[in-house]
Amino acid sequence: MPLIHDMDRQAAVDLLHRLVTVGVEFKLDDQVTRKRLTPQDIRDLLVTELPEQSTGVHDVAQELVDVVLPLCNNEASPRFLGFGHTGADVSALAAGLLALFAQQNLINQSFAAPSATFTEIAVIRWLRDLIGYPNLPVNEVRTVWDVGGVTTYGGTGSNTTAMLLARENIAPGTMHTGVANAERMHIVVPAGIGHYSVKSALEWIGCGGRIIEVPTRGYRYDLHQLEKTLTERRDEIMSVVAYTGDSRTHTVENLRAVHDIARAVRPEIWLHADACWGLMCAFTPELAGKLDGITAFDSVTVDPHKVMDIPYAMSALLVRDPASLRLVSSYSDLI
Ligand SMILES: Cc1ncc(COP(=O)(O)O)c(C=O)c1O
């Protein structure tokens, strides 16, 4: 494979230009999939042995265009109703292309990513602004602890980070010492509504899948049952998760009521709102009221790749108190 320095400059530009055109045509295609094969046929076509002979860059590109792309779903097709993930915003595609070339490592601002770190901070602040979390004046943003969010690879990553915060909040230092008493680390979710990512997160972070499902009414918490559960199991619960647009029904929780009940029972409970879908409410005055109460939650997951037509992967965990991210920070003198 040629490195960009080894290739004829114009040939590199032409190849990349051609693939951008192929990509635009793919997005504009009315079809969801150009070619349908059985999973076994796709497996046999694509799962090949490590090639013994090298292949030129043009042949590799042609193979991707001829063999792989026709079997890809075009989620931007008007016929596709599976998800909202179209990845069709032209400005985001343009930025994504540039990001591929810029190849910035975000380990630190000084020697690795002089401007990308600040670009990321700006995006986090815009997302905070959209859901109503306050931002410090720019000239007071001096460290990452003044920002109030992290970008992640998806809603799953953001929800997992939220669960880590919930764990450290209820048992500070667990990240250093390990989980000592997982019985304190249950989380509450609405029955049948909770997304699998929070249960997986609990399992990944060593709490075990300690989910308490509270019955719902109209796809929201039954508030009476919520209060009863929180009161009865007060000392076992580290977090209450509420859905601001759940994946099955897109119902938005009664956020203010959930907040008031949980805080009254036990103020330390970490309140997390999964607004992967609900972020869209922030863009229109007709729906903005549905987010009422969200700013009192300790953390909020938003997924621009779901609702803003932005290509994968763009998710963020936003936190009410920016300094709370210190709960999960670790230090290395290497970076
Ligand atoms: C409510 C909700 N939370 C979390 C996720 C996980 O998001 P991602 O696929 O970006 O990891 C989804 C995905 O559909 C979702 O609907």
The ligand as an SDF file (V2000), in Angstrom:
LIG
                    3D

 16 16  0  0  0  0  0  0  0  0999 V2000
  -32.2100    4.8270   24.3050 C   0  0  0  0  0  0  0  0  0  0  0  0
  -30.9040    4.3130   23.7810 C   0  0  0  0  0  0  0  0  0  0  0  0
  -29.8150    4.3590   24.5770 N   0  0  0  0  0  0  0  0  0  0  0  0
  -28.6110    3.9130   24.1510 C   0  0  0  0  0  0  0  0  0  0  0  0
  -28.4480    3.3830   22.8990 C   0  0  0  0  0  0  0  0  0  0  0  0
  -27.0880    2.8970   22.4650 C   0  0  0  0  0  0  0  0  0  0  0  0
  -26.5680    3.7970   21.5490 O   0  0  0  0  0  0  0  0  0  0  0  0
  -25.3510    3.4470   20.5650 P   0  0  0  0  0  0  0  0  0  0  0  0
  -25.8930    2.5090   19.5320 O   0  0  0  0  0  0  0  0  0  0  0  0
  -24.9610    4.7870   20.0010 O   0  0  0  0  0  0  0  0  0  0  0  0
  -24.2680    2.8150   21.3970 O   0  0  0  0  0  0  0  0  0  0  0  0
  -29.5560    3.2960   22.0440 C   0  0  0  0  0  0  0  0  0  0  0  0
  -29.3870    2.7070   20.6960 C   0  0  0  0  0  0  0  0  0  0  0  0
  -30.2750    2.5090   19.9560 O   0  0  0  0  0  0  0  0  0  0  0  0
  -30.8170    3.7890   22.4790 C   0  0  0  0  0  0  0  0  0  0  0  0
  -31.9050    3.7330   21.7020 O   0  0  0  0  0  0  0  0  0  0  0  0
  1  2  1  0
  2  3  1  0
  2 15  2  0
  3  4  2  0
  4  5  1  0
  5  6  1  0
  5 12  2  0
  6  7  1  0
  7  8  1  0
  8  9  2  0
  8 10  1  0
  8 11  1  0
 12 13  1  0
 12 15  1  0
 13 14  2  0
 15 16  1  0
M  END
$$$$
